[in-house]
Amino acid sequence: MRALLLALALLLPAAVHAQSNDTSNPIIARIDALVAAYNAQDVAAIGAIYAPDAALLAPGERMIIGRDAIMQHYADAIEGGARDVQFTTFDIQATETTAVAIGEVVLQVGENRIVTRYMHLWQVIDGQILLARDMYHVLAVQ
């Protein structure tokens, strides 16, 4: 646990800009795992990235609370045709036990290209970096 906290403190300076490909950064590595799980349509793997009591704020929906409810949200999205997710991280602000990441997501839903902006709150929980709060909004449907 102490090594994980030290890694967060050393690898996440006050701000990290556009570091989407730097998987040595533990937050970028977790985001990459989320993307891989989504693109594999593996809802269980998506759920494993979220804290048990995580909250998701999706556009036009009430707050979704808890890993199981969040997994259902993603299962519904995948069933609705969501695929080919790509993340770009613009900024990460971190402390020893938390990090906030801001970025953009592009994905396909049916024939539409959807562009969203997100904000994640990551926390170290029981020795793991887990997504505790997730909020996104739609910027464009193309």
Secondary structure, DSSP 8 states (H G I E B T S, - for coil): -HHHHHHHHHH--S-EES-TT-TTSHHHHHHHHHHHHHHTT-HHHHHHHEEEEEEEE-TTS--EESHHHHHHHHHHHHHTTEEEEEEEEEEEEE-SSEEEEEEEEEEEETTEEEEEEEEEEEEEETTEEEEEEEEEEEEEE-
